[in-house]
């Protein structure tokens, strides 16, 4: 069943974004508000919102920015954060998440955005969109604050799969390079392979093998390989793309988030310590606000699923309207650059290793 609210005109040439309106911790009102904010900033996008029509219709009606630019696709089921991915794959056809992915699979929308259960979203995306030829394991890529001129590094994988062999890491490098070019306008990205040291003799066997594969592919693929990098380089300027397995990447990003929360809490306590510290906080307010905005995850919200026959952007589950709007902005940029097609061509150009040839 499809309920229509201000059906976009067929003649309107806009980037169509499929949005799971029921994902996330703060409910559909926040997701719709994020779509409204994005519509106000970008006149070249429109939306398909997936979820219960009776819930979404009044929310959309209160957003004049969405008038003529939003279709509501009725989907009564909701994937919760506690649902097991395997159960969603077997029984989730009536959910808003499944419906959102299906719009991309049917080439109705250019990209899907969801704030929902990451495991379920990846499982559905793999089942319904399928992997690109040559990709064994998809990856989730995020933008990590750094001292680079662009202000961020691409870090992948951050949790799509806890394992990665040498060939997977090569594919991650190629996918990360494509993302950096299309998402950040870096013509020749510098790629580093995360390890426990920069010396070539260090690390596990698969890392040493991946080092050789990525090094040999660099010139033909159009990136610069800087070799092994360490944990401190994730937020540094040694590379533009940091490649690792999903286990390590997930720990790294969550450690960074926890550290940022700890420092923020410590600063707030320190500035409340005395009347003099409160006065110092008053005079430093502008600078503190600038730093806070620089590292605010809402400004770079959105992990991209790479290696699939379609583009999916995973927004943080706790994202507010600004965070949802940021994820939509990233989704629109990737869709407008025909990112999936460029990525498919890049991965397909990779020479197979001996293992994959066999």
N, C-alpha and C positions, 0 to 999 in steps of 0.2 A: 504494500500500500504506500502511496506517495501523497503527502499533503504539500500543497504549494503555497508559499507566502511570497508575494512579489516576485513571481517567476522572472528570471532574467530573460531579456529579449534574445532570440536566436541570432539576431544580427549583431549583437554587442560582442565585440572581440575583446574579451577579458580573459585573464588567467583564472581558471576555475579551480578552487581549492576545496577539497573534501575534508570536513572537520567533524571529528567525534565529539559531539557536544556534551556527552555524559561522562567523559573521562575526567580524572583529576579529583582533588580533595575538596574543592570549594564549590562544586556544583555547576550546572549549566549556565547560570546567570553570569558567572565570571567568564566562561568561554564565549558567550554571546557578546559580552561587553568587550572582550578582546578582539572579536571579529569586527565589531562596530568601530573600535579605535583604528583598526587596520584599514577599514573601508574609508574612513575619514582622511587618512594619510595617503592612501594609494587608490586613485580612481580606476586603475587598470586591473583590479581583482574582483572576483565575485565568489560566492560560497554555496556549497551544499552542506547543510547542517543535519547531522544524523542523530536521532533520538526520538523520544515520545512526542508526537506532534502536539498533543494537548499541553505539554509542558513548554515546548519551544515557541509556539505561535505567539503567546502574549509577550514573551521576552523579546522576540524579534520585532513585534509591533511597536514596542517602546523605543526602538532604535531607528530613527529616521535615516541614518547613514546607510542602513541596509535595504532601504526601499528600492525595489527593482533589481537588487543584487544578491538575493538570497533565496534558495530553495530549501524547504524542509523535507527531509526524507524520513518518514515515520519508521522507527525501530524501537520496539518496546523493551527489549532486553538491555541490561547494563552489565558490563564487565567490571567487577569490583577489584580492589587492590589485593584481596585475599584469594581470588580465583586462581586455580592452577591452570597454567597454559594448556596442558593436555585436555582438560575438561572444556575449556573455551573452544579449542579446535574441534572437539567432538560435538559439542552441544550449543555453540554460540552463534548460530546462523541468524537468530533474531535480534542480535545485539547491535548497538550503535557502532561499536568498534569494527565488527565484521562488515557492516554496511559501508562504513567509511573506506575501508580497504577495497571493497568490491567496486566502488566508483572509479578507483584508479585502475584496477584490473580490467574493467570494461572500457578504459580509455575515455571515460566521461569527464573525469577530473585529472588535472596534471600532477597533483601531489596530495597526500593525506597528512593531516595533523591530528595528534591525539595527546592528551595529558594522562592517559590511563595506564594500566598495568603494563610495565615494560616487557616482561616475559611473554605475556599473552599477545601483546602487539607484535613482537618479533615473530612468535610462532605463527600467528595468522598471516603476517606479511610473507613469511617464507612459504607457507602452504598455498596461499592464494596468488601471490605475485610470482613465485618461483625465483630461483637464483639465476644470476647472469651466467652464461657459458664461461667456464674457466674458474668460477668462484666456488670453492669448497665450503668456506665459512664466511657469511656476511659479517660486517663490523658496524659498530656504532661509533660515530665520530662526533666530538664536541669541540667547541672553541674554549681554550683555556687562557686566562689572562697572562700576558707575558710582557717582557721589556722590548719586544720587537717593534719596529715602526708601525705595524698594523695593529699592535696592541694585544694580539692573540696568537696562540699557536693552535694547530689542529692536532688533537690527541685521539688516537684510535688503536685498538679497539678498547672500549670502556665497559664491556659487559655482554656483548652478543654471544660470545662463546668463551669459556674459560681456557680453552686450548687453542694452540696455533702452532703449526709446524713451519718449516722454512718457506715452503711454497705459499702458505697462507700469509705469512709476513710480507712476502714479495707483493702479493695481491693487495694487501693493506697499503703498502707504499704507493702502488699505482693508483688506488682509489683515493688515498689521502692527497696525492699530487693533484688529481682531477678536482677534488673538492676545494683545495687551496686556490686553484686557478679560477674556478667558476664562482666560488663563494666569497673569495677574498681578493680577487684580481692580482694574484701573485704570478707573474709570468713564468718564472723558473723557480719553483719552491725548493727549499733546502730540506732534505729529509734525514732524520736521525733515527737510529734503532736503539731503543731503551735497553740498557744493560747495567750491570753492577760496577762497571768501569769503562773507560774509553779505550783501553788497550785491546788489541785484536785477539789476544790469546785468552781473554776472560769470557766467562759466560757459559751457558749450556750449549750442547752440540747444535741444536736447531738454530740458536742465535748466530753461531759462527757460520753455519751454512747459509742462513738468511743474509748475513753480511755480504757474502760473496755474490749471491743472486741479485741483491738490490744494487750493489756496486756495478755489476756487469750490465744491468738494465738501465742505468741512469742516463747515459748519453742519448740512447735511442728514444727513451721515454720522455726526455725533456725536463729532467730535474737534476739537482745537485745532491749527491749523497755525501753527508758529512761524517758518516761512520757511526760508531757507538756514542751514545749520549747517556748521561746519568740523570737521576731523579731531579736534581737541582736545575737541570736544563729544561724541564717541562715548562717552567715559568720564565725561562731565560731567553737569550737571543742567539743560541747556537744553531737552531733549526727552526723552520716554519711548520714542519709536520713531524710529530713524534709517533713512531710505530711501536706497538707492543701487543701482547696477548690480552684477552678480555679480563682475565683474573687480575693481572698486574695493573692494567689500566683502570679497572673499577676501584681497586684499593687506592690508587693514586688520586683519582678525582675526589673520592669521598674523604680521603685524608686532607686534601686541600680545602674542601668545604668545611670540614670540622675545625681545621686550623684557623680559617677566616672567621668562623663563629667565635672561637675562643679569643682571638685577638680583639674582635669587636666588643665582646663582653668585658674583656679586661680594660679596654680604653674607656668604656662607659663607667665602669666602677672607679677607675683612676680619676676621671674628671669630676666625679661626685664626692671625692674624698674630703675636700675642704673648700672654703670660700675662695681661696686663691686658685685652686684647680678649676672651680666653676668659672671664675673670671677668665682663666686661660682658655677654657673651652669656648667661651663667648667670642673671644678674639680670633680663635682658630676655626670658628664655625664654617666659614666659606671654604677653607682648605680641606676640612674634614668632610664636608659635603662632596667636594670634588673627588676625593679619594673613595668615598663610599659609592658614588655613582660609577667610578671607574671599575670597581670590583663587584658591582651589583649583578647577581646572576640573572635578574630579569632582563638585563640589556643584551644578553647573549644566550637567552633561553632557547634550547632546541638541540637535541642530538639527532643526527641524520643516520638513517639505516642505509648502509652502502653495500652494494653487491646484489641488489634485487632488480627485477624487471619493473621498476616503478620507484618513485621517490616517496619516502615516509619520514616525517619529522616527529620526533618524540619530545613533547614539551614536559617540563618538570611537573610532577603531580601536584605540587603545592603552589604552582604559578598563579599569580594574580592576573588581572586583566592586562596589565602592561607586559607581563611575561608571556601571556598567550599571544599578544600582538607581536612581540618580538619573534616568537616561533613562526608565526604566519609570515612575517617579513622575510625571514630566511627561506621559508618554503616557496614564496613567490619568486624570490631571486633565483633560486635553483631551477624552478620550473621555467622561468623566462629564458634561462641560459641553455635550455634543453640538456640539463645536466645528466639525466639518465642515459641518453643516447651517447653523449660524449664519454661517459664512464664505461659504457658497454664496449665502445670501440677501443678504449685504452686497455681494458682488461683483456679483451680478445687478442690484442697485439702482443701480449706477453708470451715469451717463449716457454713452453712447458719444461718442467724439470724431468729428470730421468724417471722419477717416481710416477708422475702423472702420465708420462709417455707409456709406461708399462700398464 
